[in-house]
Amino acid sequence: MSPSRNRPDPGEWTPRQAVQRYLQRRKADSTEGSLDGWKYRLKLFVEWCESVGIEAVGQLQPYDMDEYYDLRAGEVEPVTLEGEMWTLSSFAEFLENLDATEHDLADSVRVPDLDPSERSSDKKLHTDDALRLIEYYRNDEQAYGTRNHALLELAWFTGARQGGLRALDLRDVELEDEPYVTFRHRPGSDTPLKNKVGGERPVAIRSETAEVLRTYIDRYRYGVRDDHGRQPLLASTQGRPNSNTVRVWCYLATLPCQYGPCPHGKEPAACSWTNYSEASKCPSSRSPHQIRTGTVTWLLNRGWPPEDVSERVNASVKTIENHYDKADLDERRRRLRERMEKRRRPLLDQLDLDDDSNYDNKV
């Protein structure tokens, strides 16, 4: 018997086995965060397949994809549905390429066509709240230089992603003269950047933020190393925090009751939202992504050109416009007026009809 006859038919894989093969295939060219997202989305699809009796991926038909779409459309927001269906379409294409399913399966997966405004949340750390928080941390002796303070200063003033903040080592921070932090892609030791090497960059910080980091390092940082012998800047007692821990730290760092009365009518001493495990439930606490969104909006409102914001936060101008710029209508109008004055007003001189240089050359 030839060896090929002993190999299983891909069409006979269970949905669970097929998803495992798909994720393994994508592992080489994807970040851990992306893989985790795909794994979760496809886990829901696998559970649905098992609940309706689909035992092998070769049984999947276009009407199954349509039925699953209708099910999920009734349970999640459009933007979530878009992500789930995009992932399912990619998975179906993988199966088609292996001749595990019919060759029209991927085309049968409906992916919602959303308006850009529907793809991102307007939730952000508002500038007023951010500035009040930073003022509180800088002026309170007990709070100054703590990990929460250092994290908020870094997140707000660099606009970095959660993964970038987590990836910082002590050696990535320069606090003398012209201070800056450097984001580096180190996938071999568990700190990849979303855009890989393309995400590597130095980001300048002000001296005030550098002094906060210096105090944090000297007084509050745990003197630990991670599993790879590296010294994480933002450290837990166990070493480098995982992504969820950084997220929780951000929720704790942005609780509004730290700088004033609770906006939700609660007594902080008795409020469970101030606890580590429930800080995300506070309607005013913010995740790393929401801090980043607030930073981008703030920079644009301060007059930064989109191209400079793009370089600082490592996102394309188009992505910034579609996903991060959450200025209200009045802010946008003010920006447009300022751009008109700065960039276009000088050009009006070139519209003088008495200036022969404005006319085409005469024959």
C-alpha positions in Angstrom: 0.0 0.0 0.0 1.4 3.4 -0.9 2.0 5.9 1.8 -0.4 8.4 0.3 -3.3 6.0 0.9 -2.7 6.2 4.7 -3.1 9.9 4.7 -6.5 11.2 5.9 -8.9 12.9 3.5 -9.1 16.6 4.6 -12.8 16.4 4.0 -13.0 13.9 6.8 -11.5 16.3 9.4 -13.9 17.3 12.1 -14.5 21.1 12.2 -12.4 21.2 15.4 -9.5 19.5 13.7 -9.8 21.7 10.6 -9.6 24.8 12.7 -6.5 23.6 14.5 -4.9 23.0 11.1 -5.9 26.4 9.9 -4.5 28.2 12.9 -1.3 26.2 12.7 -1.0 27.3 9.0 -1.5 31.0 9.9 0.9 30.9 12.9 4.0 31.7 10.9 2.8 35.0 9.5 0.5 36.3 12.2 0.7 37.9 15.6 -0.4 36.2 18.8 -3.3 38.7 19.2 -4.6 37.9 15.7 -4.4 34.2 16.3 -6.3 34.5 19.5 -9.0 36.5 17.8 -9.4 33.9 15.0 -9.4 31.1 17.5 -12.2 32.6 19.4 -14.3 33.4 16.3 -13.9 29.9 14.9 -14.5 28.3 18.2 -18.0 29.6 18.0 -18.4 28.2 14.5 -17.1 24.8 15.6 -19.6 24.7 18.5 -22.4 25.5 16.2 -21.3 22.7 13.7 -21.3 20.2 16.6 -24.7 21.4 17.8 -26.3 20.8 14.4 -24.5 17.5 13.7 -21.9 18.5 11.2 -19.2 15.9 11.9 -16.8 16.5 9.0 -15.9 19.7 7.1 -16.7 17.9 3.8 -20.4 18.0 4.8 -20.4 21.8 4.8 -22.7 23.4 2.2 -23.3 27.0 1.3 -26.7 27.0 3.0 -24.9 26.1 6.3 -22.9 29.3 6.0 -26.0 31.3 5.3 -27.8 29.7 8.3 -24.8 30.5 10.6 -24.8 34.1 9.3 -28.4 34.6 10.2 -27.8 33.1 13.6 -24.9 35.4 14.5 -26.6 38.4 12.9 -29.3 38.1 15.5 -26.8 37.9 18.4 -24.0 40.4 17.8 -23.3 43.9 16.6 -22.7 44.5 12.8 -19.0 45.2 13.4 -18.5 42.0 15.3 -20.4 40.1 12.7 -18.2 41.5 10.0 -15.1 40.2 11.8 -16.6 36.8 12.4 -17.7 36.3 8.8 -14.4 37.6 7.4 -12.6 35.0 9.5 -15.0 32.3 8.5 -14.5 33.2 4.8 -10.8 32.9 5.1 -11.2 29.5 6.9 -13.5 28.3 4.1 -11.0 29.3 1.5 -8.3 27.3 3.3 -10.5 24.3 3.1 -11.2 24.8 -0.5 -7.5 25.0 -1.4 -7.1 21.5 0.2 -10.1 20.1 -1.7 -11.8 19.5 1.7 -15.0 21.2 0.7 -16.9 22.4 -2.4 -15.2 25.2 -4.3 -18.0 27.7 -3.8 -18.0 27.5 0.0 -15.9 30.6 0.6 -18.0 32.7 -1.8 -21.1 31.7 0.0 -20.0 33.4 3.2 -21.7 36.7 3.5 -19.5 39.5 4.9 -21.4 42.7 5.9 -20.5 45.8 4.0 -20.3 48.4 6.7 -19.9 52.1 6.6 -16.5 53.1 8.2 -18.2 54.8 11.0 -19.8 51.5 12.0 -16.5 49.7 12.3 -15.2 51.5 15.3 -16.5 52.6 18.7 -16.7 56.3 19.6 -15.7 55.3 23.2 -12.4 57.0 24.2 -10.6 58.6 27.0 -11.7 62.2 26.6 -9.1 64.9 26.7 -10.6 66.6 29.8 -10.7 63.4 31.7 -7.1 62.5 30.7 -5.7 65.8 31.7 -7.5 65.7 35.1 -6.2 62.2 35.7 -2.6 63.2 34.8 -2.9 66.3 36.9 -4.0 64.2 39.8 -1.2 61.7 39.5 1.4 64.5 39.1 0.2 66.4 42.2 -0.6 63.6 44.6 2.4 62.5 46.6 1.1 59.0 47.1 0.1 58.5 43.4 3.1 60.1 41.8 5.4 57.7 40.0 3.3 54.6 40.7 2.8 51.9 38.1 -0.7 53.3 37.3 0.8 56.7 36.8 3.7 55.6 34.6 1.3 53.5 32.5 -1.1 56.3 31.9 1.6 58.8 31.0 3.1 56.3 28.5 -0.2 55.3 27.0 -1.5 58.9 26.6 1.6 60.6 25.4 2.9 57.9 23.1 -0.5 56.6 21.8 1.0 53.1 21.8 -1.0 49.9 21.5 -1.4 47.6 24.4 1.1 45.2 22.9 3.7 47.9 22.5 3.4 49.0 26.1 3.7 45.5 27.3 6.8 44.9 25.2 8.9 47.8 26.6 12.0 46.8 28.5 14.1 49.0 30.8 16.7 49.2 28.0 14.1 50.7 25.7 13.8 53.8 27.8 16.1 56.8 27.5 15.4 59.4 30.2 18.3 61.8 29.9 18.7 65.0 27.8 16.1 64.4 25.0 14.1 61.5 26.4 12.3 58.9 24.3 11.1 55.3 24.4 11.8 52.7 21.6 9.3 50.1 20.6 10.9 46.9 19.3 9.5 43.8 17.7 10.8 40.8 19.6 8.6 37.8 18.6 11.2 35.2 19.7 10.8 36.3 23.3 7.0 36.8 23.4 6.7 40.5 22.7 5.7 40.9 19.0 4.4 44.2 17.7 1.2 44.3 15.7 3.0 45.6 12.6 6.1 43.6 13.3 9.4 45.3 12.2 7.3 48.0 10.7 6.1 48.9 14.2 9.6 49.6 15.5 10.1 53.2 16.2 11.5 55.7 18.8 8.9 58.0 20.3 9.9 61.2 22.0 8.5 62.1 25.4 8.5 65.3 27.4 10.8 65.7 30.4 7.8 65.6 32.8 6.9 62.1 31.6 10.6 61.1 31.8 10.7 62.2 35.4 7.6 60.1 36.2 9.2 57.1 34.6 12.4 57.7 36.5 10.5 57.8 39.8 8.6 54.7 38.9 11.7 52.8 38.1 13.5 53.9 41.2 10.7 53.5 43.7 7.9 51.3 42.5 9.0 48.9 39.7 9.5 45.3 40.8 13.1 44.2 40.2 12.1 41.1 38.1 12.9 39.5 34.8 10.6 37.7 32.5 10.8 34.1 31.3 13.4 35.1 28.7 15.7 37.0 31.1 14.5 40.4 29.9 13.6 43.3 32.3 10.1 44.5 31.5 9.5 48.2 32.1 5.9 47.7 33.3 6.5 44.7 35.6 4.3 42.6 37.9 5.5 40.6 40.8 5.8 37.6 38.5 7.7 39.4 35.6 6.2 40.6 32.4 2.4 41.0 32.5 0.1 39.3 30.0 -2.1 41.4 27.8 -5.2 41.1 30.0 -3.2 42.3 33.0 -2.1 45.5 31.1 -5.7 46.0 30.1 -6.9 45.8 33.8 -4.1 48.1 34.9 -5.4 50.7 32.4 -9.0 50.3 33.7 -7.7 50.9 37.3 -5.5 53.9 36.2 -8.4 55.7 34.6 -11.0 55.4 37.4 -12.5 58.9 37.7 -13.1 58.7 41.4 -9.4 59.2 41.9 -9.5 62.9 41.0 -13.0 63.9 42.0 -16.5 62.7 43.0 -17.8 59.6 41.3 -19.8 60.6 38.2 -22.0 57.6 38.8 -23.2 58.4 42.3 -21.2 55.7 44.1 -19.1 55.9 47.2 -15.6 54.8 46.2 -14.9 53.1 49.5 -17.9 50.8 49.0 -17.8 50.5 45.2 -16.8 47.1 43.7 -15.7 48.8 40.5 -12.5 49.9 42.3 -11.5 46.3 42.7 -9.0 44.7 40.4 -11.5 42.2 39.0 -14.3 44.7 38.3 -12.6 47.9 37.3 -13.7 47.3 33.6 -17.3 47.5 34.7 -17.0 51.2 35.6 -18.6 53.1 32.8 -15.8 55.7 32.9 -12.8 53.5 33.1 -10.9 53.0 29.8 -9.0 50.2 28.0 -5.6 50.7 26.3 -7.3 51.0 22.9 -9.7 53.7 24.2 -6.8 55.7 25.6 -5.0 55.4 22.3 -8.2 56.6 20.5 -8.3 59.6 22.9 -4.7 60.4 22.2 -5.0 60.4 18.5 -8.1 62.7 18.6 -6.2 65.0 21.0 -3.2 65.2 18.8 -5.3 66.0 15.8 -7.2 68.6 17.7 -3.9 70.2 18.8 -3.0 70.8 15.2 -0.7 67.8 14.5 -0.7 66.9 10.8 -2.3 63.4 10.3 1.0 62.2 8.8 2.9 63.0 12.0 0.3 61.4 14.2 0.5 58.4 11.9 4.2 58.0 12.4 4.0 58.5 16.2 1.2 55.9 16.8 2.2 53.6 14.0 -1.0 53.5 12.1 -1.8 54.6 8.5 -3.5 58.0 7.9 -6.6 56.1 6.5 -6.8 53.9 9.7 -6.5 57.0 11.9 -9.4 58.7 10.0 -11.6 55.6 10.0 -10.9 54.2 13.4 -9.2 56.6 15.8 -10.3 60.1 15.0 -13.3 60.6 17.2 -13.5 64.4 17.3 -17.0 65.8 17.5 -18.5 67.9 14.7 -17.4 71.2 16.2 -13.9 70.0 16.6 -13.7 68.9 13.0 -15.0 72.2 11.7 -12.5 74.1 13.8 -9.7 71.9 12.4 -10.8 72.6 8.8 -10.8 76.3 9.4 -7.3 76.2 10.9 -6.0 74.2 8.0 -7.6 76.6 5.6 -5.8 79.5 7.3 -2.4 77.8 7.6 -2.2 76.0 4.3 -4.6 77.7 1.8 -4.7 81.3 2.7 -1.2 82.0 1.4 -2.2 80.5 -2.0 -4.8 83.2 -2.5 -2.1 85.6 -3.5 -1.5 83.4 -6.6 -5.1 84.0 -7.7 -4.4 87.7 -8.5 -5.6 88.3 -12.0 -3.0 91.1 -12.5 -0.2 88.6 -12.1 0.7 87.4 -15.6 2.4 84.3 -14.1 -1.1 82.9 -13.4 -1.9 82.7 -17.1 -1.0 80.1 -19.6 1.9 81.0 -21.8 0.6 82.7 -24.9 1.5 81.4 -28.3 
